[in-house]
Every structure is written in structure tokens, then in C-alpha cells.
Amino acid sequence: MNEGNVFLESFGWLAEPSRWSGPGSIPLRLLEHLGYTALGVVAAALIAVPLGVWVGHTGRFKGLAVAAAGAARALPTLGLVTLFALLLGVGLTAPLLSFVILALPSLLAGAYSAVESVAPATVDAARAQGMTEWQILTRVELPLGMPLLVGGFRGATVQVVATAMLAAYVGNGGLGRFIFQGLGVQNYPQMIGGSLLVIALALLLDLALLLTQRLTAPRGLSPV
């Protein structure tokens, strides 16, 4: 097999007009992929962001939060998808649970780091002015730490969008359908084409969230 020819053929596969309309088209699979990513990140954020903000504001259980986030990072996503599929059956629930677990560490770390990063002197000054703890959190800590919070969403989104192709592994759609269908019939140009689409989508989302991260930075501060 000539690897150079296969790579060029993948661009031919992407350029075929039939790939861009009708059932199973690239736009449809792209929307499915984005939907899986959004579901996973939003569901994880509903858990991780309030918990992380509370940890960062109070300083309680930080060690436990860090340890839990580290343990979640070490879990193999394909293994989780397979395990949940065996327990829950084929469908969207198994990969969605896996994506939530994958997104939790970045979101949790981003949330508590955002609040914790605010200088203690700034918080003390807010308390001296009579602000309540809720006002300090919403008017001081979160606005100042917003770039780090967005950074957590950025990390989680890129991780999930790059892994959402595994939804097709248990019978769902998304861009991973092209990869697994190509694997089944040894259509390597299709596999490469599907992989290129996933890479391009991940890069575009990363760029969009990087710009958002910079826009949310208070004047005079540069987001990491």
C-alpha cells in the first residue's frame, strides 16, 4: 500500500459531492458529533463547575478534588464506553457517560483554579467593603478568574470532541461512523478522511475557545 496515495485519496473522498448531502452526509455527521460533545461537556459542567467553585472559594477538600480529577484522567475512555455499553446496552447513554467522566477533570480544575487564583488581598478588600460571600464570588472571584474557567471548558471540549468518535463504536452516529465503517471494509481513504474531519473540528473549537478565553481576561491580564 502506498501511504502517500492513500492520503491523497482521502482528500478525493472528502471532495466527492455525494459526501455533503443526503442521509449519512458529512454535515449531518458533523452536527451529531457536535451534539454529543455539547451534551457531554454541559452535563459534566453541571456537576464540576459548582463543585469546583465551592472548593476554590472555601478551600475545603481541595486535595480530594485534585486526587479525584487525576484519577478520572487516568481512566481509558474506550474501556469505559465498552463497559457502559455492556451494562446499559447499545445507545447514546454509554458513550455520554464516558464523555462526562472525561470532561470532569478539566472543568473541575478550571473552576477551582479560577476562584483560587484571585489574590487574597482583593478578597479581603471586598469583605471589608461589606460584600457578602455570594457577592464576592459573583462580582470579584469569578469575573477575575473567568479566563481560567473558560480554559477548563476549552480543555474539556477538545478532549471530548476528539473522543466523541467512539460513539459510533456502540452504534451511534457522529464523524466516528466514517472511521468505523471504513475500518470494517478496509477503506483507508475514508478512515483518514473521517480522522481529518475530527482533527479539523477539534482545532476549530480550540481556537474559538482560546479567543473566548482571551476576550474574558480582565484588562491588563493575559490568560495562560
Summary of the structure (lengths in Angstrom):
residues: 224
radius of gyration: 20.8
end to end distance: 43.7
largest distance: 72.2
contacts: 762
relative contact order: 0.15
helix: 82%
strand: 0%
